Amino acid sequence: MNGLKRISIFLLTNFLVVLIISVIMSFVGIPMDDLWGLLILCAMFGMMGSFISLWLSKTIAKWSYKIRVIDGKTAVGREQELYNTIRQMATHLRIMTPQVGIYNAREVNAFATGASKDSALIAFSSQLLNQLDDEEVYAVAAHEMSHIINGDMVTMTLLTGVANTFVMFFARVLAFAIDSSMRDGNRRGGLGFMGQWIMIILLENVLMLLAYIPISAFSRWREYSADAGAARITNPGQMISALQKIEQYYFPEQKKDSFALAKINNHHKASLYATHPAIADRIKRLQQMTV
């Protein structure tokens, strides 16, 4: 996805939310100035949290996975070939060479993270390098390079920030409306201070579940897009073979994984909240490219 498409998605999302706000304003008895002030405050916290996470993502990934960063001087054998391939891809795509790292894990997986195209990290699990041949590893590298070129990390951050903003905003507006509806003509009754905060927390959880439906849909779409990008950089056959091996050697991680959404394979059941399409569906899309 280029910058124009990313901005278009962001603007369209905001337009739809502002439209919803306008409807809510006509029913909720909160002064207009107070509503816009609340929205600005929620945006500050919602967007700020997402961008801080993006800015720290490389550091967190290196620490969480004990990633060993390799380069032209430290890489040896097959790692040297992998680093050189990624450097050549970056030169061809006119971006800075991402940092390349290896982490020890039983899973066959890889992911890209970082705040921008020119400050990215691509990490490969040790098992991925053990189980996939050179062409398959290069296809995985091309998949992750496609995520970087498409600006997927930034786009996901923008969408998450928008979701955080309006979940916080709508939860407070709706809690105010519920509280107001429970008061009598003398403004007595209602939820009370603690009751209103409990209601806000409950509403935030419900609204976040709803917000993650379109975010998950976008995440699935970006995996298809990165697969297609990898197929164009290498070829569809290489990417298909890589996905087949990744599926064959799938190993379920027992602990919670904060970078699961970024990885090339996230083996959760198909649902509205699935961040990755099924491997079989991804392979079908790639097979259409060979026709």
N, C-alpha and C positions, 0 to 999 in steps of 0.2 A: 504494500500500500504506500503510495507516495504521500508527500506532505499535504497536498491539496485534498486528497481523499480523507486523510486523518482529520484535518480541520473541518471538512464537510460533516463528518460523523459527529464531531464535537458540537458544531453549531446546530445541527438537526436535533441532537439530544437536548440541548439547552432550549431550543424553540418549543419542543414538545412539553418540556417541564414547565416553562414559563406559561404556556397555554393552560396547563393544568392548574398552576398557581392562580391564574386569572379567574378560573371557574371557582376555585376554593374561596378566593377573596370575596366573591359575591354572596357566599353563604356564611362565612365566619365573621363574627363581629370584632375583628382586631383592626385597629387603625392602620391605614396604608403605610405610614411611615414606620410603624413598629414592625410590620411584616417585612418590609425591605431591609430594615436594620437587622432583623433576625436572620434573613436569608444571607446577608453579607457576612455575618458572624459565623454562620454554619459553613459557608463557602471557605472562609479562612481556615477553619479547623479541618474540614473535609478534604480540601485540595492539598493543604499543607502536609497532612499525614501521609497521603499517597505519594507526594513528591519526595518527602524525606525517605520513605521506604525505597523508592526508586534510586535515589542518590546513594543510599547505603547498600544497595543490593549486591554489588560486587564484593564488598567487604564482608557482608553477612554470609554470602555463599562460600567464600574462601574459608571463613572461620567454621561454619557449620559442617562443611564436607571435608575439611582439612585438605583443600585443593593444592596440589603441587603445580605451580605455574612453570611452563617450559617455554624456552625461546630458542633462537638459532644457536646459542652457545651451550645451553644446558641439555637440550634434547639429544637423545641418542637412538640409533636404530630406527624402528618404526615410528617412534615419536617425532624424530627429525623429519621424516617424510610427511607426516601429518601436519606439522607446523609449516613446512614449506608449501604444502598444498593450500592451507588456509591463507598464507601470505600471498600466494599467487591469485587466489580468489579475490582477496581484498584489493590487490592492485588492479585487477580487471574491473572490479565494481567501484573503484575510485573512493575507497574509504581507508582509514587507518587499520592496520592489522590488529584484530582483536587479541586480547590476551588469551592464551590457550592453556588449559589446565587439565590435570588428571586427578580423579578422586577414587579411592578404594571403596568398592561396593559390590555386592552380589548381583545387583540389578544391572540389566543391559539398557543403558539410558544415556542421555546427553541433554544439555540445556544451554541457553544463552541468556545473559542478563547484562545490565548496565544502563547508565543514564542516557546514552546517546550512541549514534552509529560509530563515532570515533573514540568511544571509551567503553567498549563492550568486552565481555568475557564469554568464551565458549568452553564448557567443561564436559569432559567425557568420562564415563565410568570405566574402571579398569576392566570390568567384564565385557564391556562393549568392544574394547580393543582386542580382547582375547577371543571373542566368539565371531566377530565379523571380519570378512576379508578386506583387503585394501580398498577395493572399489565401493564396497558397502559402507565402510567408514567414511570415505570421501563424500558419499551421498548424504550421510547424516550430517557431516560438516557443512555441506551445501544447504541442507534444511535449516540449520541454525544460522547460517549466514543470511538466508532469506528472511528469517525473523528480524535480524539486525537491519537489513536494507529496508524492509517494510516499515520499520519503526514500531514494531508490535509492542515492545515494552512501554514506549511512551504512550501509545494509543490506549493500552490497557490501563495505564496509570490515570490518564484523563478520564476514561469511563468510570473507573473506580472512584476517583475523586468526585465526579458528578453524582454518582450513586451515594457516596458518603454524605455529601452536602444535602441532598434532598431527602434522604432518610432522616437525618437529624432535623431538618426543617419541617417536613410533613408530620413527624412524630409529635413535635411540640405544638403545631397548629391543631392537629386532631385532638391532642390531649386537652388543649384549651377549650375546643368546641365541646368535648364531652363534659368537661368540668362546668362550662357555662350552662349546658342543657340540664344539668342536675340541680342548679340553683333556683331558688324561688324568686318572687318578684322583688324581695328585699336583698337579693344577692347572698342569701344564706344557704348553707349546705355545700354541695359540690364535693369534689374529691379530697380537698385539703392538700396541704403542701406535700406530705409524703405520698399520698395517694396519686397525686399528679405525676410525681417523679417515677413511681412504679409503673404507671400507665405509659409514660414516655419510653421507659426501658422495654416494656412489652411490645409497644408499637414499633420501636426501632428494630427489634428482632424480626417481627412479622414483615415489615417493609423491606428489610435487608434480604429476606428470603425471596421476595418478589423482584427486587433489584437485580439479584444474581441470575435470574432467568435470561434476560438479554445479554448480560455480561458473559455468561457461559456460552450462549449462542455465538457471540462474537469470537470467543476463544476457539470454539470448534471450527469456525470459518477460517480463522487465521492458520490453523493446522493444515487444512486443505490447501490454502494459499502457499504456505511454506513448502509443502510436498511438491506442489507444481513448480515452485521456484527452484527447488533442488533438482527436479527432473529436467528443467531447462539448462541448469548449470552443468549437470552431468548427463544423465539420460533416464527416462522412466523406468527402464529395466533395473538399473542400479538401485533406485529408490524403492522399488517393489521388493527386490531381494533383501534390502536392508530391513524393511518393515516386517517381512516374513521371519527373518532371523530374530528381530526384536520380540516378536510375538512368540516365537518358539522358545526362547530363553527367558521369558518373563518370570520374574521372581517378585512376589508380593512383599513390600516393605511393611513391617509390623508397626513402626512408629510413625507419628504424624510428620509429614514432609512439607515444609513451608515453600519449597520450590516445585511442588508437584505440578502446578499449573503450567510452569515453564518447560517442563521436560517433554521430550519427543513422544514418550509413551506414558499415559496415565490410565491404568487399566480399571477404571470405575465402570459400573454398569451404565448402559445408555439411559439417559433421563434428561429432563429439562436442565438439570444441574451438572451434566457431564461436560467437563472442560475439553475433552478430546473425543473425536469420532472413533468408532470402532475401527481397528486395523483393517478389517475386511472391507469396510466402506472406503477407507483411504486408498486401498489397493485398487478397488473398482474404478475410482476417479483417475488414478494413474494409468490404468489399462486403457481408458478412453483416449489418453494422450498418444497411445501407440497405434491407434487405428488410422 
